[in-house]
Structures are given as C-alpha cells and as structure tokens.
Amino acid sequence: MSAGTDDELWSAIADPSRRRVLDLLVEGGDATASSLAQKVPFSRQAVIKHLVVLEHAGLVTRQRDGREVRFHVDPDRLDAASHAMTDQAKLWDRRLQAIKQLAEAAHREAGDSASH
C-alpha cells in the first residue's frame, strides 16, 4: 500500500461509527444503507457518508441492484489493511522497545553517577 492509500485507510477506520458500519458488513454480508441505518444509532444519511469514506479507502464496494445500492466488504482490501495494521504494530513495537532500552540505559547511568 502507498502512503496516500495508508492515510485513507487510517482515516477511514479512525472513526468508531465507520468501524461499526464496517463490522456490520463483515458480520452480515452485503447490505443497503437503509438496512445498516436500522442497526446503528445514527441516520441513514450519516451511514451513507461513512460508506463513501470506506469506499474511498477501498474497504467497501457498491453494486446497484434495481433501485437499491448494496454495499459489501472488499475481502482482498480488508486483508491488505489487516496486514498493514499488523506491520504498523510491529514497527511501533520496535520503536517502543528502543525507547525502553534508552530509558533503562539513562536510568542506569543516573544510578551509577549518583553512587560515585
């Protein structure tokens, strides 16, 4: 994934309401905005706005079915997003480990200086 694509992904999943809409699609399969709105504490218009953001991030796609528009999760993009999040978590784990080692070294040095 590119940096721009990553930014869209992080922005899309940063919002708890969008994550809830995405969860509903993952759990229940494809759905209309109206059917999703019945399962969340916000309006159909808000659901549509969240779906558009998720669509721009590539996490959901839409398909017209007569007069209805049905949304569903793109499993390949969701899998790629999951891997990107795992990679980001590993990166932060390494960064935090390095910070911990620096802090421990500074603490030891401070202790050594105080005992002399």
Beta strands, then each sheet from edge to edge (+ up, - down):
strand 1: 31-32
strand 2: 60-65
strand 3: 68-73
sheet 1: 1+ 3- 2+
end
